[in-house]
Amino acid sequence: MPNRVRWLLIIVPAVVVGTIETLSDGLLDAAFPFPLDALFVVAATLALGAIFASIAFRRIDALTGALRRRNQELEARERSARGLHRVSVAIAALTDIERVLDAIVNHTRELLAVDAVVLLLVGPDGRLALRATSAIPGALLAVPSSPGPSSGDPPEATSADEILRFVGSSHAVARLAAPLQRGGATIGLLAVGAPEARGFDADALETLSSLANQATIALENARLEARLRELAVVGERERIARELHDGLSQVLGYVNTKSQAVDGFLAAGRVDEARAQLGELSAAARSVYVDVRETILGLRSPIGPAAGLVAAIRAHANGVAESAKLAIGVQAAPDVESARFDPDVETQAFRIVAEALTNVRKHSGARRVTIDLRAAGDRLTVTVRDDGRGFAANGPADGRPHYGLRSMTERAAGIGGTLDWENGPEGGAIVRLVAPFRPVPEPAPDAAPITA
C-alpha cells in the first residue's frame, strides 16, 4: 500500500497536468482567449495541487503521529527496562530476605507511579497474609481488615481487590495484581493501587509480573538456603554421631574392661598389675579428652573473617602438635598463602586436614607430619604426609577407622574435589585432596556499599 500511494501521487498529477495541457491547446484556446486560458490552467493546477498536497500532508501527519506514539512506547519500555535492571542490581547486592522484599515493593511503587504496593504470601491456613508494603503517608489502613471466610478456592482465585484489606479505597481506585508462582502453584500476590481511575497497559502488567517473579526467586532462594543450612546441621550431627560411636564409645568400653581388670587385680592382691592397668586407664582418659575437645572445636567456625585457609590450618596444626606431642610442619606456596577461597571450599578443606591429623594422632604411630598446599592452574592440592605405619593392603591400618576416610571423601566431593590416599615410598601414609582453586578477591576498603 505505501508503494502504491507513492506512485499514485506521482502519476496522477502528471496525468492531470497532461490532460489540462491538452485541453488548453484544443478546447480552451477556442473558448477562452489569451491570457484567460493560461489563468484557467494555472488555477486548475493550483486547485489540484492543493488537493493532492492535502492528501499527502494528511498521510504524512498520520505517519508522524504513529511514529511519535511508537517512540513514546519505546521510551516507556526503555525506562521500564532500565528500572527493572536497577532493581535487579540492587536486589543482587542484598542478602537479607526482608530487605530484598522491601526493595521490590519500593521499586514497584516508583516504576508504576502508584500510591501503595502490598506483597502478600499464602499462609499455612491458605489465606493471604501481609509480608511487605510500600505506600505514601496515610495510604495504609491503621488496622487491616480481616479476610473473609475461606471458600476453599485455590490461591489462584485471589484478585487485586485483596489490596483493599490494607490500603484505603481512595488510594486504590485503580488496582492491578500479579501472582507469585512457584512450580505451578501460586504462593502470593504483588498488588498495586492508584488514586485515580486509569487503565494499566500491557507494559505495566509486564513490569509488575517481572517484579513478582523477582520476589518469587528471592523467596525461593531464602527457602533453599535455609534448607541447605538444615542439611549442613544434619550432616555435622551425623559426623559427630559417627565419631562418638567409633571413638568415644570404643574408648569407654575399653575403660570399662580395664576397670574390671583393676578390680580383679586388687581383689587378688596384685597391686603392681592393678597400677599398670590404671596407667593405661589414665592414657585412655587423656585420649578421650583430646577427642572430645576436637569434636567441640569442630562445631565452631574453623576460619575467621580475617584469617585464611593456610593460617587456620597452621593454627590447628600447632594445637594438635602440642597436645599429641607431634612435629607438624605446614608449607604453602605464596599464591596459596595469601589467597581467600570460596567459604565452603575453605571450610571443607580445613575439616579434611583436621580429620587427617586426628587419624594420624590416633592410629598411625607417627612422630612427624607435613602438610603441603600447592596450586596448579585451577586446582588446589593439599597433601598430608606422616612417617607412621601407613595403610594396610586392604585399606586403613589396624584400628584406623574407615568412617574418617569416608567422611573426608564425602567432604571433598561436596566441593567438587577428589580425595585419595596411599602409602609413602619410604613408609607412612599420604592423604591428598585436590579441590577447585578459585581465589576470592578482597573487597576494597574504601569501596562504597551497594544499596537498594
Residue pairs with C-beta under 8 A, 6 or more apart in sequence:
5 59
9 52
9 55
9 56
12 52
13 48
13 49
13 52
16 48
17 45
20 41
20 44
20 45
21 41
24 37
24 38
24 40
24 41
28 37
28 40
28 41
29 37
31 37
32 40
73 203
76 203
77 203
80 111
80 203
80 206
80 207
83 107
83 110
83 111
83 207
84 111
84 207
84 210
84 211
86 107
87 103
87 104
87 107
87 111
87 211
87 214
88 214
89 450
90 103
90 107
90 450
90 451
90 452
91 100
91 103
91 104
91 214
91 218
91 452
93 449
93 450
93 451
93 452
94 100
94 103
94 452
97 218
97 219
97 222
98 132
99 452
100 215
100 218
101 119
101 131
101 132
101 215
101 218
101 219
102 132
102 134
102 452
103 452
104 119
104 132
104 190
104 211
104 214
104 215
104 218
105 117
105 118
105 119
105 132
105 133
105 134
105 190
106 117
106 134
106 452
107 211
107 452
108 114
108 117
108 134
108 190
108 192
108 208
108 211
109 115
109 116
109 117
109 134
109 135
109 192
111 207
111 211
112 176
112 192
112 194
112 200
112 204
112 207
112 208
113 194
114 192
114 193
114 194
115 135
115 136
115 139
115 167
115 171
115 172
115 193
115 194
115 195
116 133
116 134
116 135
116 136
116 139
116 140
116 163
116 166
116 167
116 171
116 172
116 192
116 193
117 133
117 134
117 135
117 190
117 191
117 192
117 193
118 130
118 132
118 133
118 162
118 163
118 166
118 167
118 190
118 191
119 130
119 131
119 132
119 133
119 188
119 189
119 190
119 215
120 128
120 129
120 130
120 131
120 158
120 162
120 188
120 189
120 190
120 191
121 128
121 129
121 131
121 180
121 187
121 188
121 219
122 128
122 129
122 155
122 186
122 187
122 188
123 129
125 150
126 150
126 155
127 147
127 150
128 147
128 155
128 158
128 162
128 188
128 189
130 144
130 166
131 188
133 140
133 166
135 167
135 171
136 171
138 168
138 171
139 167
139 168
139 171
139 193
140 166
140 167
140 168
141 165
141 166
141 167
141 168
144 165
144 166
145 164
145 165
145 166
146 165
147 165
151 157
154 186
155 179
155 185
155 186
155 187
155 188
155 189
156 179
156 186
158 177
158 179
158 186
158 189
159 177
160 175
160 176
160 177
160 191
160 192
161 175
162 177
162 189
162 191
163 172
163 175
163 177
163 191
163 192
163 193
164 172
164 175
167 193
170 195
171 193
171 194
171 195
172 193
172 194
172 195
173 193
173 194
173 195
173 196
173 197
174 193
174 194
174 196
174 197
174 198
174 199
174 200
175 191
175 192
175 193
175 194
176 191
176 192
176 200
176 204
176 205
176 208
177 189
177 190
177 191
177 192
177 208
178 189
178 190
178 191
178 205
178 208
178 209
178 211
178 212
179 186
179 188
179 189
179 190
179 212
180 186
180 187
180 188
180 189
180 190
180 212
180 213
180 215
180 216
180 219
181 187
181 216
182 216
182 219
182 220
187 216
187 219
188 215
188 216
188 219
190 208
190 211
190 212
190 215
192 208
200 208
236 298
236 299
239 407
240 295
240 298
240 299
242 403
242 407
243 291
243 295
243 403
244 295
246 401
246 403
247 291
247 362
247 401
248 288
248 291
248 292
251 284
251 287
251 288
251 291
252 288
254 284
255 281
255 284
255 285
255 288
258 277
258 280
258 281
258 284
259 281
261 274
261 277
262 274
262 277
262 278
262 281
265 271
265 273
265 274
265 277
266 274
287 362
290 323
290 324
290 361
291 358
291 362
293 323
294 354
294 358
298 351
298 354
301 347
302 312
302 316
302 347
302 350
302 351
302 354
303 309
303 312
303 343
303 346
303 347
303 350
304 312
307 315
308 337
308 338
308 339
308 340
308 346
309 336
309 339
309 340
309 341
309 346
309 349
309 350
309 373
310 330
310 332
310 336
310 337
310 373
312 346
312 350
313 330
313 350
313 353
313 371
313 373
314 330
316 350
316 353
316 354
316 357
317 328
317 330
317 357
317 369
317 371
318 328
320 326
320 328
320 357
320 358
320 361
321 327
321 328
324 361
326 360
326 361
326 366
326 367
326 368
326 369
327 367
327 368
327 369
328 357
328 368
328 369
328 370
328 371
329 368
329 369
329 370
329 371
330 370
330 371
330 373
331 370
331 371
331 372
331 373
332 372
332 373
332 374
333 373
333 374
333 375
335 375
335 439
336 373
336 374
336 375
336 380
336 437
337 373
339 375
339 437
339 439
340 346
340 439
340 440
340 442
341 349
341 380
341 437
341 438
341 439
341 440
342 415
342 436
342 438
342 440
344 414
344 415
345 380
345 415
345 435
345 436
345 438
348 411
348 412
348 414
348 415
348 417
348 435
349 380
349 382
349 415
349 433
349 435
351 411
352 382
352 408
352 411
352 412
352 419
352 433
353 371
353 382
353 384
353 433
355 404
355 407
355 408
356 384
356 408
356 431
357 369
357 384
358 404
359 396
359 400
359 401
359 404
359 405
360 366
360 369
360 384
360 386
360 388
360 429
362 399
362 400
363 388
363 396
363 397
363 399
363 400
363 401
364 386
364 388
364 389
364 390
364 397
364 400
364 428
364 429
365 388
365 389
366 386
366 387
366 388
366 389
366 428
367 387
367 388
368 386
368 387
369 384
369 385
369 386
369 387
370 383
370 384
370 385
371 382
371 383
371 384
372 381
372 382
372 383
372 385
373 380
373 381
373 382
373 383
374 380
374 381
374 383
375 381
375 437
376 437
377 437
378 436
378 437
378 438
379 434
379 435
379 436
379 437
380 433
380 434
380 435
380 436
380 437
381 432
381 433
381 434
382 432
382 433
382 435
383 430
383 431
383 432
383 433
384 430
384 431
384 432
385 424
385 428
385 429
385 430
386 428
386 429
387 424
387 427
387 428
388 397
388 427
388 428
388 429
389 397
389 427
389 428
390 397
390 423
390 424
390 427
390 428
390 429
391 397
391 400
391 421
391 422
391 423
391 429
392 398
395 402
396 402
396 405
397 429
405 419
405 421
408 419
408 431
408 433
409 419
411 419
412 418
412 419
412 433
412 434
412 435
415 435
415 436
416 435
416 436
417 433
417 434
417 435
417 436
418 433
418 434
419 431
419 432
419 433
419 434
420 431
420 432
421 429
421 430
421 431
421 432
422 429
422 430
422 432
423 429
423 430
424 430
